Amino acid sequence: MDWTRAIATVAILLVAAGTLVEGGVIEVELPKHPRLLFSRKGIAELKERINRYDWAKAQWEALKRRADTALSEPINLPPRGGNWWHYYACPKHGASLRTGKRIGEWQWEHICPVDNEVIQSDPTKPERDY
């Protein structure tokens, strides 16, 4: 879908969902807080669909397996915060680096796409702390 069509689609959906008021602002009627993805009625309808349709039950079971797997895995946080993404560039060519293979705990190779040079991170220099 091209950008023009995407923007037009969003505009049509916004107009359909709300009311155009003075100044061209769209006023949308939203449900009262809390605005949750599912209401009690929605959950009941979802459960009913899962019980009624084999494809829905299969999708639910697959989703549940993936979620259970993700929840059982440990969360490993990096040893320090992130850096300014503009620094993730080759110091010689200025090209955006590619992340290479992992070489240690929270350490990866960083590869220049221009000459394939492997660049090492240096946590003592912000501009090289990838």
QUITA-V622338 format. One line per field, one symbol per residue. psi: psi as a letter, one per 40 degrees, with the letter a starting at -180 (. if undefined). burial: # if it has 24 or more other C-alpha atoms within 12 Angstrom, else .. Layout:
# QUITA-V622338
psi=???
burial=???
This chain:
# QUITA-V622338
psi=hidddddddddddddddahhiheehhhhhiiiihgidiidddddddddddddhddddddddddddddddddeiihhiieiiiihddegihddeeihiihaiheahfhiihhhedefhhhiigeehdeeg.
burial=.......................................................................................####.....#.#.........####......###.......##
